[in-house]
Amino acid sequence: MAKKLIFLIFVTSLLFANKSNLQTSCLSCHQKQNIPSEIIYKKYLLKYSTKEAIEKAIFSYLENPSIKNSVLPKPFFKKFKIKEPLNLNDDKLKTLIDSFIEKFDLKKRLKLQS
């Protein structure tokens, strides 16, 4: 019983750590600069439509940020400066991208009527 409890606490802490890492690594700056993270996610969803394609596109952008490989229109970058490349290893970056997608995923908001 104690092993199960310890395992549950460990898994829960990992889940919350990923969300807090997303908040501290990404969303806190977005919020300070009033960058609409949810709208950015929707732009990726409209252009790429699958989770795998969205992950790949966001990863590509974050490795080499440029207006050319952004889903956002050019006028967006008149208001907000282009993102600086992140100095994160690939695994950490993929974890943050997964957390970002999970946070803004629209499937959680869909309600099917019976």
C-alpha atoms as an extended CHARMM CRD file, in Angstrom:
* protein
*
       114  EXT
         1         1  MET       CA              0.0000000000        0.0000000000        0.0000000000  PROA      1               0.0000000000
         2         2  ALA       CA              2.8000000000        2.4220000000        0.8830000000  PROA      2               0.0000000000
         3         3  LYS       CA              4.5670000000        1.7310000000       -2.4330000000  PROA      3               0.0000000000
         4         4  LYS       CA              1.3940000000        2.5770000000       -4.3450000000  PROA      4               0.0000000000
         5         5  LEU       CA              0.9880000000        5.8070000000       -2.4020000000  PROA      5               0.0000000000
         6         6  ILE       CA              4.6010000000        6.8450000000       -3.0150000000  PROA      6               0.0000000000
         7         7  PHE       CA              4.2370000000        6.0310000000       -6.7200000000  PROA      7               0.0000000000
         8         8  LEU       CA              1.0240000000        8.0780000000       -6.9300000000  PROA      8               0.0000000000
         9         9  ILE       CA              2.6870000000       11.0470000000       -5.2300000000  PROA      9               0.0000000000
        10        10  PHE       CA              5.6660000000       10.7650000000       -7.6010000000  PROA      10              0.0000000000
        11        11  VAL       CA              3.4750000000       10.6900000000      -10.7320000000  PROA      11              0.0000000000
        12        12  THR       CA              1.3680000000       13.5880000000       -9.4830000000  PROA      12              0.0000000000
        13        13  SER       CA              4.4610000000       15.6700000000       -8.7740000000  PROA      13              0.0000000000
        14        14  LEU       CA              5.7540000000       14.9910000000      -12.2870000000  PROA      14              0.0000000000
        15        15  LEU       CA              2.4700000000       16.1230000000      -13.8150000000  PROA      15              0.0000000000
        16        16  PHE       CA              2.4130000000       19.3170000000      -11.8010000000  PROA      16              0.0000000000
        17        17  ALA       CA              6.1270000000       19.9090000000      -12.4430000000  PROA      17              0.0000000000
        18        18  ASN       CA              5.5490000000       19.8420000000      -16.2050000000  PROA      18              0.0000000000
        19        19  LYS       CA              2.6980000000       22.3480000000      -15.9040000000  PROA      19              0.0000000000
        20        20  SER       CA              4.6770000000       24.6310000000      -13.6240000000  PROA      20              0.0000000000
        21        21  ASN       CA              7.6840000000       24.3830000000      -15.9650000000  PROA      21              0.0000000000
        22        22  LEU       CA              5.4310000000       25.4880000000      -18.8170000000  PROA      22              0.0000000000
        23        23  GLN       CA              4.2590000000       28.3900000000      -16.6920000000  PROA      23              0.0000000000
        24        24  THR       CA              7.7440000000       29.4850000000      -15.6340000000  PROA      24              0.0000000000
        25        25  SER       CA              9.5260000000       28.7160000000      -18.9090000000  PROA      25              0.0000000000
        26        26  CYS       CA              6.9640000000       30.0240000000      -21.3810000000  PROA      26              0.0000000000
        27        27  LEU       CA              3.6110000000       31.3420000000      -20.2780000000  PROA      27              0.0000000000
        28        28  SER       CA              4.8330000000       33.8190000000      -17.6700000000  PROA      28              0.0000000000
        29        29  CYS       CA              6.5820000000       35.8340000000      -20.4060000000  PROA      29              0.0000000000
        30        30  HSD       CA              3.5770000000       35.4780000000      -22.7030000000  PROA      30              0.0000000000
        31        31  GLN       CA              1.3630000000       36.8620000000      -19.9430000000  PROA      31              0.0000000000
        32        32  LYS       CA              3.7000000000       39.7610000000      -19.0960000000  PROA      32              0.0000000000
        33        33  GLN       CA              3.7890000000       40.7900000000      -22.7630000000  PROA      33              0.0000000000
        34        34  ASN       CA              0.0800000000       40.0770000000      -23.3320000000  PROA      34              0.0000000000
        35        35  ILE       CA              0.8830000000       37.5020000000      -25.9910000000  PROA      35              0.0000000000
        36        36  PRO       CA             -2.2960000000       35.4810000000      -26.6150000000  PROA      36              0.0000000000
        37        37  SER       CA             -1.0980000000       31.8900000000      -26.1330000000  PROA      37              0.0000000000
        38        38  GLU       CA             -4.5090000000       30.3810000000      -26.7760000000  PROA      38              0.0000000000
        39        39  ILE       CA             -4.8210000000       32.2020000000      -30.1010000000  PROA      39              0.0000000000
        40        40  ILE       CA             -1.3370000000       31.0520000000      -31.0770000000  PROA      40              0.0000000000
        41        41  TYR       CA             -2.3560000000       27.4630000000      -30.3680000000  PROA      41              0.0000000000
        42        42  LYS       CA             -5.5190000000       27.8870000000      -32.4660000000  PROA      42              0.0000000000
        43        43  LYS       CA             -3.4200000000       29.1990000000      -35.3820000000  PROA      43              0.0000000000
        44        44  TYR       CA             -1.2390000000       26.0880000000      -35.1930000000  PROA      44              0.0000000000
        45        45  LEU       CA             -4.3380000000       23.9010000000      -35.0000000000  PROA      45              0.0000000000
        46        46  LEU       CA             -5.8930000000       25.5390000000      -38.0650000000  PROA      46              0.0000000000
        47        47  LYS       CA             -2.7240000000       25.1930000000      -40.1150000000  PROA      47              0.0000000000
        48        48  TYR       CA             -1.4700000000       21.7620000000      -39.0190000000  PROA      48              0.0000000000
        49        49  SER       CA             -4.5970000000       20.0420000000      -37.5600000000  PROA      49              0.0000000000
        50        50  THR       CA             -2.8690000000       17.0270000000      -35.9370000000  PROA      50              0.0000000000
        51        51  LYS       CA             -1.0460000000       16.9680000000      -32.6290000000  PROA      51              0.0000000000
        52        52  GLU       CA              2.0560000000       15.4400000000      -34.2340000000  PROA      52              0.0000000000
        53        53  ALA       CA              2.2240000000       18.1030000000      -36.9550000000  PROA      53              0.0000000000
        54        54  ILE       CA              1.6550000000       20.8780000000      -34.3970000000  PROA      54              0.0000000000
        55        55  GLU       CA              4.4330000000       19.5100000000      -32.1590000000  PROA      55              0.0000000000
        56        56  LYS       CA              6.8350000000       19.3610000000      -35.1070000000  PROA      56              0.0000000000
        57        57  ALA       CA              5.9780000000       22.9060000000      -36.2610000000  PROA      57              0.0000000000
        58        58  ILE       CA              6.2940000000       24.4380000000      -32.7860000000  PROA      58              0.0000000000
        59        59  PHE       CA              9.5620000000       22.5690000000      -32.1990000000  PROA      59              0.0000000000
        60        60  SER       CA             10.9270000000       23.8300000000      -35.5260000000  PROA      60              0.0000000000
        61        61  TYR       CA              9.8960000000       27.4000000000      -34.7170000000  PROA      61              0.0000000000
        62        62  LEU       CA             11.3870000000       27.3530000000      -31.2250000000  PROA      62              0.0000000000
        63        63  GLU       CA             14.6900000000       25.9490000000      -32.4870000000  PROA      63              0.0000000000
        64        64  ASN       CA             14.9430000000       28.6390000000      -35.1590000000  PROA      64              0.0000000000
        65        65  PRO       CA             12.4510000000       31.4560000000      -34.5380000000  PROA      65              0.0000000000
        66        66  SER       CA             11.7020000000       33.5440000000      -37.6090000000  PROA      66              0.0000000000
        67        67  ILE       CA              8.7440000000       35.2640000000      -39.1970000000  PROA      67              0.0000000000
        68        68  LYS       CA              9.0680000000       32.8900000000      -42.1500000000  PROA      68              0.0000000000
        69        69  ASN       CA              8.4020000000       29.7440000000      -40.0910000000  PROA      69              0.0000000000
        70        70  SER       CA              5.7900000000       31.2870000000      -37.7890000000  PROA      70              0.0000000000
        71        71  VAL       CA              2.0500000000       30.6430000000      -38.0730000000  PROA      71              0.0000000000
        72        72  LEU       CA              1.3650000000       34.2220000000      -37.0390000000  PROA      72              0.0000000000
        73        73  PRO       CA              0.8480000000       37.0360000000      -39.5470000000  PROA      73              0.0000000000
        74        74  LYS       CA              3.6290000000       39.5720000000      -40.1300000000  PROA      74              0.0000000000
        75        75  PRO       CA              1.7560000000       42.4190000000      -38.3620000000  PROA      75              0.0000000000
        76        76  PHE       CA              1.9240000000       40.3800000000      -35.1490000000  PROA      76              0.0000000000
        77        77  PHE       CA              5.6870000000       40.9620000000      -35.1360000000  PROA      77              0.0000000000
        78        78  LYS       CA              5.2560000000       44.7150000000      -35.3260000000  PROA      78              0.0000000000
        79        79  LYS       CA              3.6710000000       44.5390000000      -31.8940000000  PROA      79              0.0000000000
        80        80  PHE       CA              5.7120000000       41.6430000000      -30.4550000000  PROA      80              0.0000000000
        81        81  LYS       CA              9.3860000000       40.9990000000      -31.0950000000  PROA      81              0.0000000000
        82        82  ILE       CA             10.5470000000       37.7200000000      -32.5780000000  PROA      82              0.0000000000
        83        83  LYS       CA             11.2730000000       35.0260000000      -30.0290000000  PROA      83              0.0000000000
        84        84  GLU       CA             14.8630000000       34.3560000000      -29.0600000000  PROA      84              0.0000000000
        85        85  PRO       CA             16.0040000000       30.7380000000      -29.5650000000  PROA      85              0.0000000000
        86        86  LEU       CA             15.6390000000       28.6710000000      -26.4170000000  PROA      86              0.0000000000
        87        87  ASN       CA             18.6950000000       27.0540000000      -24.8850000000  PROA      87              0.0000000000
        88        88  LEU       CA             16.9230000000       23.8590000000      -23.8960000000  PROA      88              0.0000000000
        89        89  ASN       CA             17.7290000000       20.2850000000      -24.7660000000  PROA      89              0.0000000000
        90        90  ASP       CA             15.3460000000       18.5800000000      -27.1900000000  PROA      90              0.0000000000
        91        91  ASP       CA             13.6620000000       16.4190000000      -24.5490000000  PROA      91              0.0000000000
        92        92  LYS       CA             12.8930000000       19.3920000000      -22.2880000000  PROA      92              0.0000000000
        93        93  LEU       CA             11.6010000000       21.3920000000      -25.2540000000  PROA      93              0.0000000000
        94        94  LYS       CA              9.3520000000       18.5120000000      -26.3630000000  PROA      94              0.0000000000
        95        95  THR       CA              8.0000000000       18.1860000000      -22.8170000000  PROA      95              0.0000000000
        96        96  LEU       CA              7.1500000000       21.8970000000      -22.7290000000  PROA      96              0.0000000000
        97        97  ILE       CA              5.4890000000       21.6800000000      -26.1480000000  PROA      97              0.0000000000
        98        98  ASP       CA              3.4010000000       18.7100000000      -24.9870000000  PROA      98              0.0000000000
        99        99  SER       CA              2.3530000000       20.6760000000      -21.8940000000  PROA      99              0.0000000000
       100       100  PHE       CA              1.4600000000       23.6840000000      -24.0680000000  PROA      100             0.0000000000
       101       101  ILE       CA             -0.7010000000       21.5580000000      -26.3590000000  PROA      101             0.0000000000
       102       102  GLU       CA             -2.3450000000       19.8380000000      -23.3940000000  PROA      102             0.0000000000
       103       103  LYS       CA             -3.1570000000       23.1810000000      -21.7620000000  PROA      103             0.0000000000
       104       104  PHE       CA             -4.8230000000       24.6890000000      -24.8260000000  PROA      104             0.0000000000
       105       105  ASP       CA             -6.2690000000       21.5420000000      -26.4180000000  PROA      105             0.0000000000
       106       106  LEU       CA             -9.7850000000       22.2210000000      -27.6610000000  PROA      106             0.0000000000
       107       107  LYS       CA            -10.9060000000       18.5840000000      -27.4200000000  PROA      107             0.0000000000
       108       108  LYS       CA            -11.2980000000       18.9930000000      -23.6590000000  PROA      108             0.0000000000
       109       109  ARG       CA            -13.9160000000       21.6740000000      -24.2770000000  PROA      109             0.0000000000
       110       110  LEU       CA            -16.0550000000       19.6890000000      -26.7150000000  PROA      110             0.0000000000
       111       111  LYS       CA            -19.3170000000       18.4100000000      -25.3470000000  PROA      111             0.0000000000
       112       112  LEU       CA            -21.1170000000       15.6560000000      -27.2390000000  PROA      112             0.0000000000
       113       113  GLN       CA            -24.8610000000       15.5500000000      -26.8800000000  PROA      113             0.0000000000
       114       114  SER       CA            -26.4610000000       12.1490000000      -26.3680000000  PROA      114             0.0000000000
